[in-house]
Amino acid sequence: MSTHAAPELPPAPVDAPDTPVDALAVARLYGEPLFALPQDLYIPPDALEVFLEAFQGPLDLLLYLIRKQNFNILDIPMAQVTRQYLQYVDEIRAHNLELAADYLLMAAMLIEIKSRMLLPPKPTPEGEEPQDPRAELVRRLLEYEQMKLAAARLDALPQLGRDVLRARVHMEESDQPRWPDVHPADLHEAWADILKRARLTQHHQISREQLSVREYMSVVLRRLQGQRYVEFADMFDTGSGVPVVVVTFIAMLELARERLLEITQAEAFAPLYVRLAYTPS
């Protein structure tokens, strides 16, 4: 069905005062006088076409006619349904011939079924009932109705992008923890604290002692075996005096230089920890 509307100009304000300009103007547009009708207000007829009913195809139209009039789908009145169907096909043929092609095919099928129902049934073997010419059409209509109802139930479910939106949160993930780098200043402060505590607990004994850096490197390695982390301050025996503390510190530096020992911390300004840089076999 289509309707056409002629272009309509906005009416002049009711409370506008009569002036000589208004006597010459044919109308007022947004308060301004208009002295000639615009020439570009043509609206093509197709732009105002309105389809009262929209169907997805011939089966959808046929099912609509049956359900709207509460017909028994297993006993379709072919004459009445075919007449109504052809009326709709005539409407769409006047506007869109390509769209009417599929509907015309269904119309031919309806006319064929109606004709077969008017003819005597074909003879069948004894004991068998003649096949209803509407059986195949009924089967297709029932299958289409089931699919249409299933599609409506699926469409009622929440859909991503239409009803809900996916939350997006950017999180940085890493397989291995990244420890902060140990700065020389942190190592110097930790070492100064060890020396301070060593002086407080030192014994005033004068003795000559031969200390081996290699020996204390082995002592440090044995100390760290089986330990995941050891606090930096716990690696020093402050009760043995400053010489032992110094040799132990040098031994740890040598081990770190040879990549046998790692000095880490969990975060900036946190306590220092020592661990082996390899897994003992």
C-alpha positions as CSV (number, residue, x, y, z in Angstrom):
1,M,0.0,0.0,0.0
2,S,1.4,3.4,-0.8
3,T,0.5,7.0,0.1
4,H,1.7,10.3,-1.4
5,A,2.0,13.5,0.5
6,A,2.2,16.9,-1.2
7,P,4.9,19.2,0.1
8,E,3.6,21.5,2.8
9,L,5.1,24.8,3.9
10,P,5.3,25.8,7.5
11,P,2.4,28.1,8.4
12,A,3.1,31.7,9.4
13,P,3.1,32.5,13.1
14,V,-0.4,33.3,14.4
15,D,0.7,36.3,16.4
16,A,2.8,37.8,13.6
17,P,1.8,41.4,13.0
18,D,0.5,42.4,9.6
19,T,3.2,44.4,7.7
20,P,3.6,45.5,4.1
21,V,6.2,42.7,3.7
22,D,3.7,40.1,4.8
23,A,1.3,41.3,2.1
24,L,4.0,40.5,-0.6
25,A,5.3,37.2,1.0
26,V,3.6,33.9,0.3
27,A,4.6,32.5,3.6
28,R,7.0,32.8,6.5
29,L,9.8,30.2,7.1
30,Y,11.4,30.3,10.6
31,G,10.1,33.9,11.0
32,E,11.5,35.1,7.7
33,P,9.3,36.1,4.8
34,L,9.2,33.8,1.8
35,F,8.4,35.6,-1.6
36,A,8.5,32.5,-3.9
37,L,7.9,28.8,-3.5
38,P,11.0,26.7,-3.4
39,Q,11.7,24.6,-6.5
40,D,13.4,21.6,-4.7
41,L,10.6,20.2,-2.6
42,Y,9.9,17.3,-5.0
43,I,9.4,14.0,-3.2
44,P,9.5,10.8,-5.3
45,P,6.4,8.6,-5.0
46,D,8.5,5.6,-3.9
47,A,9.8,7.4,-0.9
48,L,6.4,7.4,0.8
49,E,5.5,3.8,0.2
50,V,4.3,2.0,3.3
51,F,3.9,-1.8,3.6
52,L,1.4,-2.7,6.2
53,E,2.6,-6.3,6.6
54,A,6.1,-7.5,6.0
55,F,6.7,-11.2,5.4
56,Q,9.9,-13.3,5.2
57,G,8.6,-15.3,2.2
58,P,5.7,-17.2,0.8
59,L,5.5,-19.7,3.6
60,D,5.5,-16.8,6.1
61,L,2.6,-15.2,4.3
62,L,0.6,-18.4,4.1
63,L,1.1,-19.2,7.7
64,Y,0.0,-15.7,8.6
65,L,-3.3,-16.1,6.7
66,I,-4.0,-19.4,8.4
67,R,-3.1,-18.4,12.0
68,K,-4.9,-15.0,11.7
69,Q,-8.2,-16.7,10.8
70,N,-7.7,-19.6,13.2
71,F,-7.9,-22.2,10.5
72,N,-6.9,-25.8,11.3
73,I,-3.5,-26.2,9.6
74,L,-4.3,-29.9,9.1
75,D,-7.5,-29.0,7.2
76,I,-6.7,-25.9,5.3
77,P,-9.7,-24.3,3.3
78,M,-7.7,-24.0,0.1
79,A,-10.3,-21.9,-1.8
80,Q,-10.4,-19.1,0.8
81,V,-6.7,-19.1,1.6
82,T,-5.7,-19.2,-2.1
83,R,-8.0,-16.2,-2.8
84,Q,-6.5,-14.1,0.0
85,Y,-3.0,-15.1,-1.0
86,L,-3.5,-14.0,-4.6
87,Q,-4.9,-10.7,-3.4
88,Y,-1.6,-10.0,-1.6
89,V,0.5,-11.2,-4.6
90,D,-1.4,-8.7,-6.8
91,E,-0.4,-5.9,-4.4
92,I,3.3,-6.7,-4.4
93,R,3.4,-7.3,-8.1
94,A,2.5,-3.7,-8.7
95,H,5.5,-2.5,-6.8
96,N,8.3,-5.1,-7.0
97,L,8.1,-7.8,-9.6
98,E,11.3,-9.5,-8.5
99,L,10.0,-9.9,-5.0
100,A,6.7,-11.3,-6.3
101,A,8.5,-14.2,-8.2
102,D,8.7,-16.5,-5.2
103,Y,5.2,-15.7,-4.2
104,L,3.9,-16.5,-7.7
105,L,5.6,-19.9,-7.4
106,M,3.7,-20.6,-4.2
107,A,0.5,-19.3,-5.8
108,A,0.9,-21.8,-8.6
109,M,1.3,-24.6,-6.0
110,L,-1.9,-23.5,-4.2
111,I,-3.9,-23.5,-7.4
112,E,-2.6,-26.9,-8.3
113,I,-3.5,-28.3,-4.8
114,K,-7.0,-26.7,-5.2
115,S,-7.4,-28.3,-8.6
116,R,-6.3,-31.7,-7.4
117,M,-8.9,-31.5,-4.6
118,L,-11.7,-30.9,-7.1
119,L,-10.7,-34.0,-9.1
120,P,-11.6,-37.6,-8.1
121,P,-8.7,-39.2,-6.1
122,K,-6.4,-41.5,-7.9
123,P,-7.1,-45.2,-7.4
124,T,-4.9,-46.8,-4.7
125,P,-4.2,-50.4,-3.7
126,E,-6.9,-52.0,-1.6
127,G,-6.8,-50.9,2.1
128,E,-4.9,-47.7,1.6
129,E,-6.4,-44.3,1.9
130,P,-5.8,-41.8,-0.9
131,Q,-3.1,-39.2,-0.1
132,D,-4.3,-35.7,0.7
133,P,-3.0,-33.2,-1.8
134,R,-2.4,-30.8,1.1
135,A,-0.1,-33.2,3.0
136,E,3.2,-31.9,1.6
137,L,2.2,-28.2,2.1
138,V,1.1,-29.0,5.7
139,R,4.4,-30.6,6.4
140,R,6.4,-27.6,5.1
141,L,4.2,-25.2,7.0
142,L,4.7,-27.1,10.3
143,E,8.4,-27.3,9.8
144,Y,8.6,-23.6,9.0
145,E,6.5,-22.7,12.1
146,Q,8.8,-24.7,14.3
147,M,11.9,-23.0,12.9
148,K,10.3,-19.5,13.2
149,L,9.4,-20.1,16.9
150,A,12.9,-21.4,17.6
151,A,14.4,-18.4,15.9
152,A,12.2,-16.1,18.0
153,R,13.3,-17.8,21.3
154,L,16.9,-17.4,20.2
155,D,16.4,-13.8,19.4
156,A,14.9,-13.2,22.8
157,L,18.2,-14.3,24.5
158,P,20.7,-11.6,25.4
159,Q,23.0,-11.0,22.5
160,L,26.5,-9.6,22.7
161,G,26.6,-6.1,21.3
162,R,22.8,-5.7,21.4
163,D,21.9,-6.4,25.0
164,V,25.2,-6.8,26.8
165,L,28.8,-5.7,26.2
166,R,32.0,-7.6,26.9
167,A,34.0,-6.1,29.6
168,R,37.6,-5.3,28.6
169,V,40.3,-5.0,31.3
170,H,43.9,-4.7,30.3
171,M,46.1,-6.7,32.7
172,E,49.8,-7.1,32.3
173,E,50.8,-10.7,32.9
174,S,54.3,-12.2,33.1
175,D,55.3,-15.8,33.5
176,Q,58.2,-15.0,35.7
177,P,58.3,-12.3,38.4
178,R,60.6,-9.4,37.6
179,W,62.6,-8.3,40.6
180,P,63.8,-4.7,41.0
181,D,67.4,-4.1,40.2
182,V,69.8,-3.7,43.1
183,H,71.6,-0.4,42.9
184,P,75.1,0.1,44.3
185,A,73.8,2.6,46.8
186,D,71.5,-0.1,48.3
187,L,74.4,-2.5,48.5
188,H,76.6,0.1,50.1
189,E,74.0,0.9,52.8
190,A,73.5,-2.8,53.6
191,W,77.3,-3.3,53.9
192,A,77.7,-0.3,56.1
193,D,75.0,-1.6,58.4
194,I,76.8,-5.0,58.6
195,L,80.1,-3.2,59.5
196,K,78.4,-1.2,62.2
197,R,76.9,-4.2,63.9
198,A,80.3,-6.1,63.5
199,R,82.1,-3.3,65.4
200,L,79.5,-3.4,68.2
201,T,80.1,-7.1,68.8
202,Q,83.8,-7.4,68.1
203,H,86.3,-8.7,70.6
204,H,89.5,-6.8,71.3
205,Q,91.9,-9.7,70.7
206,I,95.1,-9.3,68.8
207,S,95.8,-12.3,66.7
208,R,97.0,-13.1,63.3
209,E,94.7,-15.2,61.2
210,Q,95.1,-16.4,57.7
211,L,91.7,-16.1,55.9
212,S,91.1,-17.6,52.4
213,V,88.6,-16.0,50.1
214,R,88.1,-19.3,48.3
215,E,87.4,-21.1,51.5
216,Y,84.7,-18.6,52.4
217,M,83.3,-18.9,48.9
218,S,82.7,-22.5,49.6
219,V,81.3,-21.7,53.0
220,V,78.8,-19.3,51.4
221,L,77.8,-21.9,48.8
222,R,77.2,-24.5,51.5
223,R,75.2,-22.0,53.5
224,L,72.9,-21.3,50.5
225,Q,72.4,-25.0,49.5
226,G,68.8,-26.1,50.1
227,Q,67.7,-22.5,50.8
228,R,65.5,-20.6,48.5
229,Y,66.4,-17.2,49.8
230,V,68.7,-16.1,52.7
231,E,68.6,-12.5,54.0
232,F,71.8,-10.6,53.2
233,A,72.5,-9.8,56.8
234,D,72.2,-13.4,57.9
235,M,75.1,-14.4,55.7
236,F,77.6,-12.8,58.0
237,D,78.8,-14.1,61.3
238,T,79.2,-10.8,63.1
239,G,80.5,-12.5,66.2
240,S,83.7,-13.6,64.4
241,G,85.0,-10.1,64.0
242,V,85.4,-7.7,61.2
243,P,88.1,-9.7,59.3
244,V,85.7,-12.6,58.8
245,V,82.9,-10.3,57.8
246,V,85.1,-8.6,55.2
247,V,86.3,-11.9,53.8
248,T,82.7,-13.2,53.6
249,F,81.6,-10.1,51.8
250,I,84.5,-10.4,49.3
251,A,83.6,-14.1,48.8
252,M,80.0,-13.1,48.0
253,L,81.2,-10.5,45.5
254,E,83.4,-13.0,43.8
255,L,80.6,-15.5,43.6
256,A,78.3,-12.8,42.1
257,R,80.9,-11.9,39.6
258,E,81.2,-15.6,38.5
259,R,77.4,-15.7,38.3
260,L,77.1,-18.4,41.0
261,L,75.2,-16.1,43.4
262,E,72.4,-13.5,42.9
263,I,71.6,-10.6,45.2
264,T,67.9,-9.5,44.9
265,Q,65.2,-7.6,46.7
266,A,61.4,-7.9,46.4
267,E,60.9,-4.1,45.9
268,A,62.7,-0.8,46.2
269,F,64.1,-0.1,49.7
270,A,63.2,-3.7,50.7
271,P,65.7,-6.0,52.5
272,L,68.3,-7.7,50.4
273,Y,68.2,-11.4,49.8
274,V,70.8,-13.8,48.5
275,R,70.2,-17.0,46.6
276,L,72.1,-19.5,44.4
277,A,72.1,-18.6,40.7
278,Y,72.0,-22.3,39.8
279,T,70.2,-25.4,41.0
280,P,72.6,-27.9,42.7
281,S,72.5,-31.4,41.1
